Amino acid sequence: MLMDLFGRGYSASPDPKLYRYDSSLYATQILIAIQSSLLHWKSFTLIGYSLGGAIAADFASHFPSCIANLILLAPGGLIRSKHVTWKSRLLYSSSSILPNSFVERLVAKRLYTGPSTARTIEPESDNTASSGGGGGDGGKKKGGGGLRSQAVYLSSHTALLPSHPQSTVGAVVDWQIEHHAGFVPAFISSIRYAPIHDQHHRWRIIRDNMREGKSTFDRVVLVLGETDPIVVAEELVPDAKGVLGDDGVEAIVMKGTGHEVAIERPREIADIVVNQQERSFWNS
């Protein structure tokens, strides 16, 4: 089952003024999706990419018995807060003094990847120190490393739909900004409230559940991009092992790709998923 998160793609956007885009909202969405299906979803492999990886890990910490395998692709959750600049703290703060309408306009301009003539604010790197590497951001990032407004989108040149060459990530984001009124407000709320940073306490629950036999899975599989400027492999792997233990993590770093690893390496990731499911089957 593949679903769009609330506020993305063709999914509805609950009003951020009434509902925070936090772990509770996303867990509810996952449970609704499962219950709405005609298939039996008693136990399943949960795969999350980027923000979805942070949400998947959080969900697994709350509902360990229904997760057969947990596979996280360039996930949020343990992103180090030191990478967030004061500009982003001001922009995305839940107590910001800036009017919401003004924040929404700024964020839309930062996310928009169309022609430069259509942008008045250049998306900037939000990492004060270079972490090395490039990262396929469509050539817009000046210098290696760094976050771009904590964004979970980069402009990979790979088409999501082979029959539509223009269906790149950037083009899809631009379409949502132009046609999905709930996208930008949902994005802002998710940056403010979703489990993106400092989720060590939830990941420790995953560790405890694995050790106590409350989880069906016994390790978390991480698939990372070698040059990812957002989820830095050299940081996430030791941080994840520090929380989950060396035996609780299997880290796979894809060479020559960045944060768009899920888009540019789908066949390799599919093989990882199948192999993990076969391993779980034979160990059950």
SULRASUL-V911262 format. One record per residue. RES is the residue in three letters. PHI is phi in whole degrees, 0 to 359 (999 if undefined). OMEGA is omega in whole degrees, 0 to 359 (NA if undefined). Layout:
res-><RES	RES>
phi-><PHI	PHI>
omega-><OMEGA	OMEGA>
//
This chain:
res-><MET	LEU	MET	ASP	LEU	PHE	GLY	ARG	GLY	TYR	SER	ALA	SER	PRO	ASP	PRO	LYS	LEU	TYR	ARG	TYR	ASP	SER	SER	LEU	TYR	ALA	THR	GLN	ILE	LEU	ILE	ALA	ILE	GLN	SER	SER	LEU	LEU	HIS	TRP	LYS	SER	PHE	THR	LEU	ILE	GLY	TYR	SER	LEU	GLY	GLY	ALA	ILE	ALA	ALA	ASP	PHE	ALA	SER	HIS	PHE	PRO	SER	CYS	ILE	ALA	ASN	LEU	ILE	LEU	LEU	ALA	PRO	GLY	GLY	LEU	ILE	ARG	SER	LYS	HIS	VAL	THR	TRP	LYS	SER	ARG	LEU	LEU	TYR	SER	SER	SER	SER	ILE	LEU	PRO	ASN	SER	PHE	VAL	GLU	ARG	LEU	VAL	ALA	LYS	ARG	LEU	TYR	THR	GLY	PRO	SER	THR	ALA	ARG	THR	ILE	GLU	PRO	GLU	SER	ASP	ASN	THR	ALA	SER	SER	GLY	GLY	GLY	GLY	GLY	ASP	GLY	GLY	LYS	LYS	LYS	GLY	GLY	GLY	GLY	LEU	ARG	SER	GLN	ALA	VAL	TYR	LEU	SER	SER	HIS	THR	ALA	LEU	LEU	PRO	SER	HIS	PRO	GLN	SER	THR	VAL	GLY	ALA	VAL	VAL	ASP	TRP	GLN	ILE	GLU	HIS	HIS	ALA	GLY	PHE	VAL	PRO	ALA	PHE	ILE	SER	SER	ILE	ARG	TYR	ALA	PRO	ILE	HIS	ASP	GLN	HIS	HIS	ARG	TRP	ARG	ILE	ILE	ARG	ASP	ASN	MET	ARG	GLU	GLY	LYS	SER	THR	PHE	ASP	ARG	VAL	VAL	LEU	VAL	LEU	GLY	GLU	THR	ASP	PRO	ILE	VAL	VAL	ALA	GLU	GLU	LEU	VAL	PRO	ASP	ALA	LYS	GLY	VAL	LEU	GLY	ASP	ASP	GLY	VAL	GLU	ALA	ILE	VAL	MET	LYS	GLY	THR	GLY	HIS	GLU	VAL	ALA	ILE	GLU	ARG	PRO	ARG	GLU	ILE	ALA	ASP	ILE	VAL	VAL	ASN	GLN	GLN	GLU	ARG	SER	PHE	TRP	ASN	SER>
phi-><999	239	228	276	296	308	85	240	55	255	281	293	235	304	298	300	289	254	229	287	274	243	298	295	295	289	297	298	296	299	295	296	299	296	290	279	278	281	278	268	247	297	219	208	277	253	240	228	242	60	303	298	292	296	293	297	296	298	299	297	290	269	231	293	287	260	257	280	214	239	238	246	256	42	278	281	122	243	299	289	293	297	282	273	280	296	295	289	300	291	292	258	298	291	251	299	276	282	299	302	297	291	299	297	294	296	294	301	291	287	276	295	244	288	303	300	292	266	244	252	233	285	303	246	285	254	256	285	232	292	258	85	82	259	106	290	248	71	78	271	280	263	101	281	75	106	273	239	55	60	293	256	239	230	269	296	275	286	284	291	243	306	281	232	303	272	273	278	301	301	294	293	298	300	300	295	299	279	239	250	299	270	296	296	301	292	299	299	295	291	295	286	237	289	281	269	244	54	262	302	294	286	292	294	295	301	301	296	295	294	291	268	76	279	258	288	271	242	199	257	265	251	243	234	270	301	252	297	273	260	252	280	302	295	263	293	300	295	294	294	293	296	268	268	90	300	279	265	226	240	254	238	255	276	291	72	218	247	292	276	305	292	269	268	233	294	293	296	292	299	297	297	296	298	298	293	294	294	298	296	297	287	272	276>
omega-><179	183	172	173	175	178	179	175	181	178	178	180	173	184	180	177	181	185	174	177	184	184	180	180	182	176	177	180	179	181	177	180	180	183	181	183	175	179	180	186	181	179	186	173	181	181	179	181	175	176	178	176	177	180	180	179	179	179	180	179	180	185	187	188	182	182	179	178	178	183	185	182	181	191	165	179	180	177	184	184	181	181	184	182	180	179	179	177	178	185	187	181	179	179	182	178	181	177	181	182	179	178	180	178	179	182	178	180	180	182	186	185	181	181	183	179	180	182	174	178	179	175	186	174	181	178	183	179	180	178	178	176	181	184	186	180	176	178	185	182	184	182	183	173	174	175	175	181	181	188	177	181	170	186	173	179	180	178	177	177	184	182	180	184	183	183	176	178	180	180	179	177	180	179	181	178	184	190	183	186	183	187	184	176	178	178	181	181	179	176	181	193	182	185	185	185	168	180	181	182	178	179	176	176	175	178	182	179	178	183	182	177	178	178	175	181	181	177	177	180	177	175	189	175	184	185	182	179	183	176	188	185	182	177	187	183	178	179	180	178	178	180	186	185	182	182	183	183	166	184	178	181	180	181	171	178	183	184	181	184	182	182	186	181	185	182	179	179	177	178	179	180	180	180	179	178	178	178	180	181	183	178	183	NA>
//
